[in-house]
Amino acid sequence: MAIVNWVMEQIQNGVFRTGDKLPSENELSREFELSRQTVRHAIDVLEQKNMLTRIRGSGTYLGVGIREERKERYQNIAVISTYVDSYIFPPVLKGIEKALSKAGYTMQVAFTGNRIEKEGEILYKLLGKGFIDGLIVEPAKSALPNPNLDSYLRLAKQKLPILFFNSSYPKLPFPCVSLHDELVAQKAVEYLIRAGASSLSGIYKGYETGRLSH
């Protein structure tokens, strides 16, 4: 059957992966110019081959045992941070741990050293068997192209809540908690002007070189 062969080809070519949502019956019917009954039969065949999972009210997904909701509760949240002992990170991690502990959760922490490759390794392990209920991430080099975006999307397809802090990846639709640097700078300058300052200068950390600049 055309649809069965097409789905199998997409899987073999790496276009479809476990957790990906199959086009709807209507979409497949229009694409292959087949009746919905024929399309439904093809999906039945693929489901019998243990290649698909139907979720009522949600759709059909590649893989066996894909859940509409995450029913497991491990009471454990994974936190990925770039660093542990510099800048804002110690108090941020302490605050996360305090909030999670109050809610009855434990926290497992991993550090990337602000390296994209290390971030990818951590995400790969979480995709394998994370045993977590959520993921809080401080992205590595968020201003640069990142090859790990697909891993985040695959985790999201597993109904895993994801939250970024400090910065985020523009191409990912997940919420982010961060300081509004522009507004903070504006408020600081306005305060100094009101205090009578007539000449201002700034000292900041240059991330590219690690040196202080002004």
C-alpha positions, 0 to 999 in steps of 0.5 A: 500500500502506498501510505504504508510504503511511504511511512516506512521510507520516511522512517528509514530515511530519518525523516520520521522519528519516534514521537513524531506526529503523523499527518491527519487522515484528511491530509493523507487522503488529500496527499495520496488521493485516497479515501479516508477508509483506505487511509484508515486501513493503512494506519491499522496495518502500521499499528499492527506492525507496532510502528504507530500509536493512536492517541484519542483526541490528539493524533497518531504518532510514530513509535509504540507506547507514546503517551498523551500525558506523562503519567509517571511522576519521578518528583525529579527535575533536571537542571542544566547550567553553563557554570556552577561557581561564577557570576549569577549561577550559585544564587540562581541554583540555590533558588531553584533548589529551594523552590523545588524542595518546597514543592516536594521535588529533588533536583539533578544538576549538570553543567555544560561549561558553556559548550554546545557539545557537552549540552548535546551529551546531556540531552542525549542521556535525558532522551534515553532514560531521564526519569525526570518530570521537567527540564530547566536549562541555561543555554550554551552559547544561545546567540550561535546556531545550535545543533541540539534544538532537535533534542529539545523538540523531541523531549517536548514531544514526550510531554516534558515541560521545558523552561529556559533561564537567563537566555533562550534559543530563538527558534524554540517556543519554550518560556524563558525567565531572564533579566531585562538587561536593557531595562535594567541599564536604563533604570541605572542611568536614570538613577545616576542622572537624577543623582546629579551625575553629568558624565557616565562610564560603564564596566562590563564583562566581555564574554568573547575574551573574558576580559573586562571592558568599558 
